[in-house]
Amino acid sequence: GRAGHAARGGPMSSVRELSRRTSRLAVSDADPNGSASPTSECSTPRSLSPTTSLRTKKSRNTLYRYFFGADGRATRKDVPGEEFDPDFSDMPGTPEIRAAAARRVAIRRALGGVTMLSTLSDEELEEMTDAARVMDFTPPENAHDDRKIIHARGETVDGFYVVLSGDVGVRWAGDGVGGWPGPNDDGETSIVPVGQCLCVRSCVYRQPLRHDVLAVGRCSLIRVDCESFRRCFDAESGAVPADVEERRDHARYAAVARLLRALPYTRDLMDEEVEECARMFRFKTYERGTPLVNGGKTSKCLVTPLSGLLATEPVSGGDEKSAPGDDGHVWDFGDVWRRVDVAARRDVHTGWFGLSALIVGETVRVEPVDVVVQLDADVAVLDSAGCDALTDMIERKDIRRALRGVDLLRTLSDTEIEALTLEVSPMFVEVGESIIAAGDSLGGADDAFYIIHRGEFEVRDRENREIIRLHRGDHFGERSLLSKLDSREADCTCSATATSYLFSIKRAAFERHMGPLRDHLDRHDEWLKELEAAKGIDIGDLMLLPTLGVGTFGRVRLVEHRETGKAFALKSMSKSRIAKYRQQSHVRDECLLMRQISHPFCARLIKTYRDELKVHMLLEATLGGELFRYLDTQPGGKFPEDWCRFYAACVVLALEHMHSQGIVYRDLKPENLLLDRDGYIKVVDYGFAKKVSKEKTYTVCGTPDYIAPEIISRRGHDRAVDLWALGVLVYEMVTGLPPFSDEHTPDKQIYDNISNLRYQSPRGATVACNSLIKALLVKTPGKRLGCGRAGLLELKRHAWFGGLDWKALIRKEIPAPVVPVLEHDKDTSNYEKYVEKDDPEPVMAPGTSDEWADVF
């Protein structure tokens, strides 16, 4: 939208008007009046000329649509079922279509959790998903076990299964393992947890089953036939896959890495740290009945089953309180996914044995349980030395998270945070010990900045009166780093009221990574004061000024605070229209995510309001106009390459900040990039942004010109889509048109061009620029520049950005190519003129909930 000022619904350039293609649930723009130009002039030696557009830009369609096949329908007739993925709750179409799409995603995720399939490519896993079938079983009530058999012992099964839901059991000929009874207390049948695979040996090695597979209760199984399995592994039909053993080694490491990313202690480790740790594990296959761990004699280690089942038995005389609920529990691959949030301090029911070895600063607990193999298991073990190395990684992760939680440091890039992490010194502080005491000299070389990781501190003044208590995540000492040597004394005492664990950074390290601190902290203070002052601004205190943009759900107006005269942008959106287009979750996410974003090159949210008919967002005003309008008025509709480099670099830093917060932007395009009064970029309009963890998201949204191939193919996407869009942006700035279309290309052809990577290298661009575009416009997401182990650091080191001072850029010390002319702080001359009117606001439909608006 217009500068983040567009009220969800796409671009609002002065050369186009908004229209709605309701049949496609997409917003598009048309050009009714020809071209126009921004009224600002360049204050740098370079000028914007000519002042009329030399091209008619193709309309932009903001896409919100789901792809299930060429005809827009489900690719196959899945059975309607539970809605597994929240992304599909607001999907257009019938409940059956939504349920079918959700079930396909569930199948895809379940197959992705099978260790042997971990190294398949996305394309191969999609092929296997297409071949998979869901089989539902409902056994007769009170039936004998023989009537519940899905496959009997001794059969050779032409396929393997993954438990999708319900109660599936395996029945052995004996009386259990080591006297351990099954969950049904019949001594014979054990329940197989959801996510566990069955009959793999029979499928891969054509071996007879060693147990019965039964439908204990109502259940659903995913079945993949052996032919499809072997086809995906490129093996001849009827033979054992030639590379299964080799792939299995890689698959084991991939499975451990995936499980590590799910644990509370390790989920925020960097990708390269997770992979390094996974390589330290050792693997062994154990047969049913093998005792794996002797309770009470365990050394420091970490154990998890990658397949099969492990059962625990209490050790007589063991400390029952240290591992409550462990007796008779079954660990399996799926347990990690279901129970990680319960782990907390003790590793009870996490699917891992020995997690207490990873708790930094605490005594390692010896488990009072025996661990016995209940179903042939492939087990991963990390020894004592590996646990020590992993503990160090966890501590560095904690330091990174602590640094990221400090508002003062939020503008630092991932690379800068990582460098600062190496300068941090952990320290224990005993009860009553003071870190800073009243009367101490501040401003010396030993001054430090402290972050509380664990514990509590109290701050008292010179008269020993308590001022405040500080807890986990709070910090203190940054002001002492601004003082000159021995310039003043501390006026308060900060002492521990509980045994505490701190992270400290010395003055020299702080200044080495952040430069002179006074200007940085002064700017930060100015922003915090602005936020504090805004808390008292009521929506009735705002005087409405000209409209900056109009969108599907409302409009954005410049407003002035009557008391202070300060200008803001007020984005007002209709609740009823948001509900009509089923965009409640996106609008809610936009509000929540903007509260997380704090970066010089990202639009900032000041305050929110809501009333009976609308929700409102008060934003900082950015009045330089859209980058698209400046691009559109240049000769050939393109920028000089050094201009492109400057704007692309600003976008890289903005994306780096969002990605560090786990946010995927998903709507990058020139229309969503504004210029501030200094000529620097402000990324706006977060209506399609989403918080994405290690899992992918499946919502299809964006602008056709900029949409990534993995979104079109509905295979799930992550932050790699932003890097694809960056490649498209650079291409358009350099050439004047997007790579996969011109003003006459229909959307269907655009999608086909993107899917098949059909585009011409930009003529006239430097070799380095062509290299960057080629490295970003890569069909496989994981192979794009910036998606590797080094992350965006790899992108920033590309030759095209050679010589660019990234620190100077973030401090806005590099002259911008264009500096908008603003006669005053409420000058809207860089925006299109709109008719100032308040359209009649429709009321919410009866029975429509507005609980989603409670975040405003």
CORLIN-V688675 format. One record per backbone hydrogen bond with DSSP energy under -0.5 kcal/mol. CO is the residue of the C=O (numbers start at 1). NH is the residue of the N-H. E is the energy in kcal/mol with one decimal. If there is no record, write none. Layout:
# CORLIN-V688675
CO/NH/E  CO/NH/E
This chain:
# CORLIN-V688675
1/3/-0.9  1/4/-0.9  2/5/-3.9  6/8/-2.0  7/553/-1.7  8/552/-0.6  8/553/-0.7  13/16/-1.7  17/30/-2.4  19/21/-0.5  19/28/-2.3  20/22/-1.2  21/24/-1.8  21/25/-0.7  21/26/-1.5  22/25/-0.6  24/64/-0.5  26/21/-2.3  27/62/-3.4  28/19/-2.8  30/17/-2.8  30/32/-0.8  47/49/-0.8  49/635/-0.7  55/57/-0.6  60/29/-0.5  60/62/-0.6  61/63/-0.9  61/704/-1.2  62/27/-1.6  63/702/-2.0  66/68/-0.6  69/68/-0.5  69/72/-1.8  76/78/-1.6  82/84/-1.2  84/86/-0.5  85/88/-1.9  86/89/-1.7  88/91/-1.3  94/98/-2.3  95/99/-2.7  96/100/-2.5  97/101/-2.3  98/102/-2.5  99/103/-2.4  100/104/-2.0  101/105/-1.9  102/106/-2.0  103/107/-2.4  104/108/-2.5  105/109/-2.5  106/110/-2.4  107/111/-2.6  108/112/-1.9  109/113/-0.8  110/113/-0.9  111/114/-1.6  114/117/-1.3  115/118/-1.7  117/120/-1.6  121/125/-2.7  122/126/-2.3  123/127/-2.1  124/128/-2.1  125/129/-2.2  126/130/-2.2  127/131/-1.4  128/132/-1.1  133/135/-0.5  133/223/-3.0  134/136/-0.5  135/221/-2.7  137/219/-2.4  140/143/-1.5  144/147/-2.0  145/148/-1.9  146/149/-0.6  148/215/-2.7  151/213/-3.0  152/155/-1.9  155/157/-0.6  155/209/-2.8  157/159/-1.4  160/224/-2.3  161/198/-2.6  162/164/-0.5  162/222/-3.0  163/195/-2.6  165/220/-2.4  166/168/-0.7  167/216/-0.9  167/217/-1.8  168/192/-3.8  169/214/-2.7  170/190/-2.3  171/212/-2.1  176/178/-0.5  177/180/-2.6  179/181/-0.5  180/177/-0.8  182/185/-2.3  188/172/-1.6  189/184/-0.8  190/170/-2.2  191/193/-0.6  192/168/-0.6  193/196/-1.8  196/163/-2.3  198/161/-2.1  199/203/-1.8  200/204/-3.2  201/205/-2.4  201/207/-0.9  202/206/-0.6  209/154/-1.9  212/171/-1.8  212/214/-0.5  213/150/-3.6  213/151/-1.4  214/169/-2.6  214/216/-1.1  218/167/-0.9  219/137/-2.9  220/164/-2.2  220/165/-1.7  221/135/-3.3  221/223/-0.5  222/162/-1.8  223/133/-2.1  224/160/-2.2  225/229/-1.9  226/230/-3.0  227/231/-2.2  228/232/-2.0  229/233/-1.2  230/235/-2.5  231/234/-1.1  236/239/-2.0  241/244/-1.4  243/247/-3.0  244/248/-2.5  245/249/-1.5  246/250/-1.3  247/251/-3.1  248/252/-2.5  249/253/-1.6  250/254/-2.4  251/255/-2.6  252/256/-2.5  253/257/-2.6  254/258/-2.2  255/259/-2.3  256/260/-2.7  257/261/-1.8  258/262/-0.5  259/262/-1.0  259/263/-0.8  260/263/-0.7  263/267/-1.9  266/269/-1.8  270/274/-2.3  271/275/-2.4  272/276/-2.1  273/277/-2.5  274/278/-2.6  275/279/-1.6  277/280/-1.7  278/281/-1.4  282/381/-2.7  284/379/-2.8  286/377/-2.3  287/290/-1.8  290/373/-2.5  293/295/-0.7  293/371/-2.1  294/297/-1.8  299/301/-0.6  302/382/-2.8  303/353/-2.9  304/380/-2.8  307/378/-1.2  308/333/-0.5  309/374/-2.2  309/375/-1.7  310/331/-3.5  311/372/-3.3  312/328/-2.2  313/370/-2.9  314/316/-0.5  315/318/-2.5  318/320/-1.2  319/322/-1.0  319/323/-0.5  320/323/-0.7  321/324/-0.6  323/326/-1.6  326/329/-1.8  329/312/-1.8  329/331/-0.5  331/310/-2.2  332/335/-0.9  332/336/-0.7  333/336/-0.7  334/337/-0.6  334/338/-1.5  335/339/-2.3  336/340/-1.0  339/342/-1.7  339/343/-0.6  340/343/-1.2  343/346/-0.7  346/348/-1.5  347/349/-0.5  347/350/-0.7  351/305/-0.6  352/354/-0.5  353/303/-2.1  354/357/-1.9  355/358/-2.4  356/359/-1.3  358/360/-0.7  359/362/-1.3  367/296/-2.3  368/315/-2.3  370/313/-2.1  371/292/-3.1  371/293/-1.5  372/311/-3.7  372/374/-0.5  373/289/-2.9  375/309/-1.5  377/286/-3.0  377/379/-0.6  378/306/-3.8  378/307/-1.1  379/284/-1.9  380/304/-2.0  381/282/-2.5  381/383/-0.5  382/302/-2.0  383/387/-2.4  384/388/-2.0  385/389/-2.1  386/390/-2.6  387/391/-2.5  388/392/-1.9  389/393/-1.8  390/394/-2.4  391/395/-2.2  392/396/-2.1  393/397/-2.3  394/398/-2.5  395/399/-2.2  396/400/-2.5  397/401/-2.6  398/402/-2.3  399/403/-2.6  400/404/-2.6  401/405/-1.4  403/406/-1.4  405/407/-0.6  406/409/-1.8  407/410/-1.5  409/412/-1.8  413/417/-2.6  414/418/-2.5  415/419/-2.0  416/420/-2.4  417/421/-2.1  418/422/-1.1  420/423/-1.4  421/424/-1.3  424/426/-0.5  425/504/-1.9  427/502/-3.2  429/500/-2.8  430/433/-1.9  433/496/-2.3  436/494/-3.2  437/440/-2.3  440/490/-2.9  442/487/-0.8  442/488/-0.9  444/447/-1.4  445/508/-0.5  447/507/-2.0  449/505/-2.1  450/476/-2.0  451/453/-0.6  451/503/-2.4  452/473/-3.4  454/501/-3.0  456/497/-2.1  456/498/-1.0  457/470/-3.2  458/460/-0.5  458/495/-2.1  459/467/-3.8  459/468/-1.1  460/493/-3.1  461/464/-2.2  465/461/-2.1  468/459/-2.7  470/457/-2.4  471/474/-2.4  474/452/-2.8  476/450/-3.0  477/480/-0.5  477/481/-0.6  478/481/-0.7  479/482/-1.6  479/483/-0.5  480/483/-0.8  484/487/-2.0  488/442/-2.8  490/439/-2.9  491/462/-0.6  493/460/-2.5  493/495/-0.6  494/435/-2.7  494/436/-1.2  495/458/-2.7  496/432/-3.1  500/429/-2.6  501/453/-2.3  501/454/-1.8  502/427/-2.1  503/451/-2.5  504/425/-2.6  505/449/-2.5  506/510/-2.3  507/511/-2.6  508/512/-1.9  509/513/-1.6  510/514/-2.2  511/515/-2.0  516/520/-0.6  517/521/-3.1  518/522/-2.6  519/523/-2.4  520/524/-2.1  521/525/-3.0  522/526/-2.3  523/527/-2.0  524/528/-2.4  525/529/-2.7  526/530/-1.9  527/531/-2.3  528/532/-2.5  529/533/-2.7  530/534/-1.9  531/535/-0.9  532/535/-0.7  533/536/-1.1  534/537/-2.0  536/538/-0.7  538/541/-2.2  539/542/-1.2  541/562/-2.5  542/544/-0.5  543/560/-2.1  546/558/-2.5  549/556/-2.8  553/574/-3.5  554/551/-3.2  555/572/-2.3  556/548/-3.2  556/549/-1.5  557/570/-3.1  558/545/-2.9  559/568/-2.5  560/543/-3.0  560/562/-0.6  561/565/-3.2  566/561/-2.7  567/621/-0.6  568/559/-2.9  569/571/-0.6  569/619/-3.6  570/557/-2.2  570/572/-0.7  571/617/-2.2  572/555/-1.1  573/615/-2.2  574/578/-2.1  575/579/-2.4  576/580/-2.3  577/581/-1.9  578/583/-2.7  579/582/-1.2  583/587/-2.4  584/588/-2.5  585/589/-2.6  586/590/-2.4  587/591/-1.8  588/592/-2.3  589/593/-3.2  590/594/-1.9  591/595/-1.0  592/596/-0.5  593/596/-1.3  593/597/-1.1  594/605/-0.6  599/602/-1.9  601/683/-2.6  604/620/-1.8  607/618/-3.5  609/616/-2.9  613/575/-2.6  613/576/-0.5  614/611/-2.7  615/573/-2.8  616/609/-2.2  617/571/-2.9  617/619/-0.7  618/606/-3.3  618/607/-1.4  619/569/-2.7  625/675/-2.2  626/630/-1.2  627/631/-2.6  628/632/-2.7  629/633/-0.8  630/633/-0.5  631/634/-1.2  632/54/-0.6  634/637/-2.9  635/638/-1.0  640/643/-0.6  640/644/-2.0  641/645/-2.3  642/646/-1.8  643/647/-2.4  644/648/-2.8  645/649/-2.2  646/650/-1.9  647/651/-2.0  648/652/-2.4  649/653/-2.1  650/654/-2.0  651/655/-3.0  652/656/-2.6  653/657/-1.8  654/658/-2.3  655/659/-3.2  656/660/-1.8  657/661/-1.0  658/661/-0.8  658/663/-2.7  659/662/-1.7  662/692/-2.9  663/665/-0.5  664/690/-2.2  669/672/-1.8  670/627/-0.7  670/628/-1.1  670/673/-1.5  671/3/-0.9  672/674/-0.5  672/684/-2.3  673/627/-3.3  674/682/-2.2  675/624/-1.4  676/679/-1.9  680/676/-2.6  682/674/-2.7  683/603/-2.6  686/689/-0.7  690/664/-3.0  690/692/-0.6  697/717/-2.3  699/701/-0.7  700/65/-0.8  702/63/-5.6  703/706/-1.9  703/707/-1.1  704/707/-0.7  708/711/-1.1  708/712/-1.5  709/713/-2.2  710/715/-1.6  711/714/-1.2  717/697/-2.4  718/721/-1.9  719/722/-1.3  719/723/-0.8  720/724/-1.8  721/725/-2.2  722/726/-1.7  723/727/-1.8  724/728/-1.9  725/729/-2.6  726/730/-2.6  727/731/-2.1  728/732/-2.6  729/733/-2.6  730/734/-2.2  731/735/-2.5  732/736/-2.5  733/639/-2.8  738/741/-0.8  742/745/-1.1  746/750/-1.9  747/751/-2.5  748/752/-1.8  749/753/-2.7  750/754/-2.6  751/755/-2.7  752/756/-1.7  753/758/-2.8  754/757/-1.1  757/759/-0.9  762/765/-0.9  766/770/-2.4  767/771/-2.3  768/772/-2.2  769/773/-2.4  770/774/-2.5  771/775/-2.0  772/776/-1.4  773/777/-2.7  775/785/-2.2  776/778/-1.8  779/781/-0.7  780/783/-1.7  781/784/-1.6  784/787/-2.2  788/791/-1.3  790/793/-1.4  791/794/-1.3  791/795/-0.7  792/796/-2.7  793/797/-1.4  795/798/-1.6  798/801/-1.5  799/802/-1.8  801/804/-2.1  804/806/-1.0  805/809/-2.0  806/810/-2.1  807/811/-1.4  808/813/-3.0  809/812/-1.6  818/820/-0.6  819/43/-0.5  820/822/-0.7  824/827/-1.6  826/828/-0.6  828/831/-2.0  829/39/-0.6  835/837/-1.1  837/839/-0.8  840/842/-0.6  845/848/-2.2  847/849/-0.5  850/853/-1.7  851/854/-1.9  852/855/-0.7  853/856/-1.8
